[in-house]
């Protein structure tokens, strides 16, 4: 007997070409994204995630952009990370692993900062490379408390909650999004969407090793310096997060990105 959710809600659908997906691919952003990725944008869940995490798909300058919106399991992440050349940046006892070109650019930014009397340091040991299990752990740290909260209030039945717990993280994502359409929020403070709290499993730019979380994200001079080495803020809901895009700022618009200004910060996001 079918449970409380439709089967189509339990997975990311690899939909066939539609007028909407063809329209999207005509956008400059999709012309510059990897071909393999562009073929999968007809999924409505992927379309929702793209404005938040999508800038990385047009990364250039000797790095490899991810070829899919979502890595569905540990195997897919491992295959991608094995396919790229990896470098590292050492900060005392913390070693941050990134794609080699991104690591070299960050190293130069750190040196330039020191020469200017500034510092660039990681927020934590996982400020660079992450593994699929790391994203799953963060996801569960939001999903489980939310399930407890909404079942205690009677908004979700115990059976529904148990069904969600029995799904893989990959399958949980569209279900959580469906619940949030009813304003049953899954962020840490239960006041907004979970995507403003954690990246869904398999979608973090850290899996592609093109992201770095900087402790000094609040310093405008540090943000400007990182930009000179092609590290930009791209996730509006994650202020410490910088993405290596591999080109000067003047060329980002040509890749299909647009600048969004929030307070005194500039974010480069897909122009969709």
C-alpha positions as CSV (number, residue, x, y, z in Angstrom):
1,X,0.0,0.0,0.0
2,X,1.3,3.4,-0.9
3,X,2.4,5.6,2.0
4,X,1.4,9.3,2.6
5,X,3.6,10.6,-0.2
6,X,3.3,10.0,-3.9
7,X,6.1,7.9,-5.4
8,X,7.0,10.8,-7.7
9,X,7.9,12.8,-4.6
10,X,10.5,10.3,-3.5
11,X,13.2,11.0,-6.1
12,X,14.7,13.6,-8.3
13,X,13.0,13.0,-11.7
14,X,15.2,12.8,-14.7
15,X,12.5,14.5,-16.8
16,X,12.6,14.6,-20.6
17,X,13.2,17.8,-22.6
18,X,10.4,20.3,-22.2
19,X,9.8,23.8,-23.5
20,X,10.8,25.1,-20.1
21,X,14.1,23.2,-20.0
22,X,14.9,24.3,-23.6
23,X,14.2,27.9,-22.7
24,X,16.5,27.6,-19.7
25,X,19.3,26.1,-21.9
26,X,19.1,29.2,-24.1
27,X,20.2,31.3,-21.2
28,X,23.8,32.4,-21.2
29,X,24.4,30.6,-17.9
30,X,23.4,27.2,-19.4
31,X,25.5,27.8,-22.5
32,X,28.5,28.1,-20.2
33,X,27.7,25.2,-17.8
34,X,28.9,21.7,-18.5
35,X,26.9,19.9,-21.1
36,X,26.1,17.0,-18.8
37,X,24.7,19.3,-16.2
38,X,22.6,21.2,-18.6
39,X,20.8,18.0,-19.6
40,X,19.4,17.6,-16.1
41,X,18.0,21.0,-15.3
42,X,14.4,20.0,-16.2
43,X,14.1,18.5,-12.7
44,X,12.0,21.0,-10.7
45,X,13.9,20.2,-7.5
46,X,17.2,21.0,-9.2
47,X,15.7,24.2,-10.5
48,X,14.9,25.3,-6.9
49,X,18.5,24.6,-5.8
50,X,20.1,26.2,-8.7
51,X,19.7,29.8,-7.7
52,X,21.3,29.1,-4.3
53,X,24.2,26.9,-5.3
54,X,24.5,27.1,-9.0
55,X,27.4,29.6,-9.6
56,X,29.9,26.7,-9.4
57,X,28.7,25.1,-12.6
58,X,30.4,27.8,-14.7
59,X,33.7,27.7,-12.9
60,X,36.7,28.1,-15.2
61,X,40.5,28.6,-15.1
62,X,41.8,25.1,-14.8
63,X,39.2,23.6,-12.5
64,X,36.5,21.0,-13.1
65,X,32.9,22.1,-12.5
66,X,30.5,19.4,-11.2
67,X,28.6,17.6,-13.9
68,X,25.3,17.2,-12.0
69,X,23.1,19.2,-9.6
70,X,23.1,16.5,-7.0
71,X,25.6,13.8,-6.2
72,X,23.1,11.1,-5.0
73,X,25.5,9.0,-2.9
74,X,29.0,8.5,-1.6
75,X,30.0,6.6,-4.7
76,X,29.2,9.5,-7.0
77,X,31.1,11.9,-4.8
78,X,34.2,9.7,-4.7
79,X,34.2,9.2,-8.4
80,X,34.1,12.9,-9.0
81,X,36.8,13.7,-6.4
82,X,39.1,10.9,-7.8
83,X,38.7,12.5,-11.3
84,X,40.3,15.9,-10.3
85,X,43.8,17.0,-9.3
86,X,43.8,17.9,-5.6
87,X,46.0,20.5,-3.8
88,X,46.1,21.7,-0.3
89,X,46.6,24.8,1.8
90,X,48.0,24.5,5.3
91,X,46.9,26.7,8.2
92,X,48.8,25.5,11.2
93,X,47.3,22.2,12.2
94,X,44.5,22.5,9.6
95,X,45.0,21.3,6.0
96,X,42.3,22.5,3.6
97,X,42.0,20.4,0.4
98,X,40.7,21.9,-2.8
99,X,41.0,21.4,-6.5
100,X,44.7,22.1,-7.3
101,X,44.2,25.4,-9.1
102,X,41.8,26.7,-6.5
103,X,44.3,25.7,-3.7
104,X,47.0,27.6,-5.5
105,X,44.9,30.7,-5.9
106,X,43.9,30.6,-2.2
107,X,47.6,30.2,-1.2
108,X,48.4,33.4,-3.2
109,X,45.5,35.2,-1.6
110,X,46.7,34.2,1.9
111,X,50.2,35.5,1.1
112,X,48.8,38.8,-0.3
113,X,46.7,39.2,2.8
114,X,49.7,38.7,5.1
115,X,51.7,41.3,3.1
116,X,48.9,43.8,3.6
117,X,48.5,43.1,7.4
118,X,45.4,41.0,6.9
119,X,44.7,37.3,7.5
120,X,42.7,34.7,5.8
121,X,41.9,31.6,7.8
122,X,39.4,28.7,7.7
123,X,36.4,28.7,10.0
124,X,36.9,25.0,10.7
125,X,38.7,21.9,9.6
126,X,35.9,21.2,7.0
127,X,36.1,24.6,5.4
128,X,37.4,23.1,2.2
129,X,36.9,19.5,0.9
130,X,33.9,17.6,2.3
131,X,32.7,14.1,1.8
132,X,29.1,12.9,1.2
133,X,28.8,11.7,4.8
134,X,29.6,15.2,6.0
135,X,26.7,16.6,4.1
136,X,24.4,13.8,5.3
137,X,25.3,14.5,8.9
138,X,24.5,18.2,8.5
139,X,21.2,17.4,6.8
140,X,20.1,15.0,9.5
141,X,21.0,17.6,12.2
142,X,18.2,19.7,10.7
143,X,15.7,17.0,9.6
144,X,15.5,15.0,12.8
145,X,14.8,17.9,15.2
146,X,12.2,19.3,12.7
147,X,10.4,15.9,12.5
148,X,10.3,15.7,16.3
149,X,8.9,19.3,16.4
150,X,6.2,18.9,13.7
151,X,5.0,15.5,15.0
152,X,4.7,16.9,18.5
153,X,2.5,19.6,17.1
154,X,0.4,17.2,15.1
155,X,1.4,18.7,11.7
156,X,3.1,15.5,10.6
157,X,1.9,12.0,11.7
158,X,4.3,9.6,13.4
159,X,3.9,7.2,10.4
160,X,4.8,10.0,8.0
161,X,7.9,10.9,10.1
162,X,9.0,7.2,10.2
163,X,8.6,6.9,6.4
164,X,10.8,9.9,5.9
165,X,13.4,8.5,8.3
166,X,13.4,5.3,6.3
167,X,14.3,7.0,3.0
168,X,17.8,7.7,1.8
169,X,19.0,11.4,2.2
170,X,18.7,11.7,-1.6
171,X,15.0,10.7,-1.4
172,X,14.3,12.8,1.6
173,X,15.1,16.1,-0.1
174,X,11.9,16.4,-2.3
175,X,9.8,15.3,0.6
176,X,11.1,18.0,2.9
177,X,10.5,20.5,0.1
178,X,6.9,19.3,-0.2
179,X,6.4,19.7,3.6
180,X,7.9,23.2,3.5
181,X,5.3,24.2,0.9
182,X,2.9,23.8,3.9
183,X,5.2,26.1,5.9
184,X,6.5,23.2,7.9
185,X,10.0,24.6,8.0
186,X,13.2,22.5,8.5
187,X,15.9,25.1,9.1
188,X,17.7,25.1,12.4
189,X,15.3,27.7,13.9
190,X,12.2,26.2,12.1
191,X,11.4,29.6,10.6
192,X,12.5,29.1,7.0
193,X,13.5,26.6,4.3
194,X,16.2,24.1,5.2
195,X,18.3,25.3,2.2
196,X,19.0,28.5,4.2
197,X,20.5,26.4,6.9
198,X,22.3,23.5,5.2
199,X,22.8,22.4,1.6
200,X,20.9,19.2,0.8
201,X,23.0,16.1,0.7
202,X,25.0,15.9,-2.5
203,X,24.6,19.6,-3.5
204,X,27.3,21.3,-1.4
205,X,30.0,23.1,-3.4
206,X,32.5,21.7,-0.9
207,X,32.0,18.3,-2.5
208,X,33.3,19.7,-5.7
209,X,36.3,21.1,-3.8
210,X,35.7,24.6,-5.1
211,X,34.4,26.2,-1.9
212,X,36.2,27.7,1.1
213,X,34.7,29.1,4.4
214,X,36.7,32.1,5.6
215,X,36.7,33.3,9.2
216,X,37.3,36.9,8.0
217,X,34.2,37.0,5.8
218,X,33.0,40.2,7.5
219,X,36.1,42.2,6.5
220,X,35.5,44.0,3.2
221,X,39.2,44.2,2.5
222,X,39.5,40.4,2.7
223,X,36.5,40.0,0.5
224,X,38.0,42.3,-2.1
225,X,41.4,40.5,-1.9
226,X,39.8,37.1,-2.3
227,X,38.0,38.4,-5.4
228,X,41.4,39.4,-6.9
229,X,42.2,35.7,-6.8
230,X,38.9,34.7,-8.3
231,X,37.2,33.6,-5.0
232,X,33.7,35.1,-4.7
233,X,30.7,35.0,-2.5
234,X,28.0,33.1,-4.3
235,X,25.6,31.8,-1.7
236,X,23.5,34.6,-0.2
237,X,22.4,32.5,2.8
238,X,26.0,31.5,3.7
239,X,28.2,34.6,4.3
240,X,31.5,32.8,5.2
241,X,31.3,30.8,1.9
242,X,33.5,31.7,-1.1
243,X,33.5,29.9,-4.4
244,X,36.4,29.6,-6.8
245,X,35.2,30.7,-10.3
246,X,38.5,31.1,-12.0
247,X,38.0,34.3,-13.9
248,X,38.2,38.1,-13.1
249,X,35.1,39.7,-11.9
250,X,34.7,41.6,-15.2
251,X,34.1,38.3,-16.9
252,X,31.5,36.8,-14.6
253,X,28.6,38.3,-16.4
254,X,29.8,36.7,-19.6
255,X,29.4,33.3,-17.9
256,X,25.7,34.0,-17.2
257,X,26.1,35.2,-13.6
258,X,24.7,38.4,-12.1
259,X,25.7,40.5,-9.1
260,X,23.3,40.6,-6.2
261,X,24.0,43.2,-3.6
262,X,22.9,42.6,0.0
263,X,23.9,45.3,2.4
264,X,27.6,45.9,1.6
265,X,28.2,42.4,0.2
266,X,28.3,41.3,-3.5
267,X,27.1,37.8,-4.5
268,X,27.5,36.3,-7.9
269,X,24.5,34.0,-8.7
270,X,23.1,32.4,-11.9
271,X,21.2,34.8,-14.0
272,X,18.1,32.8,-14.6
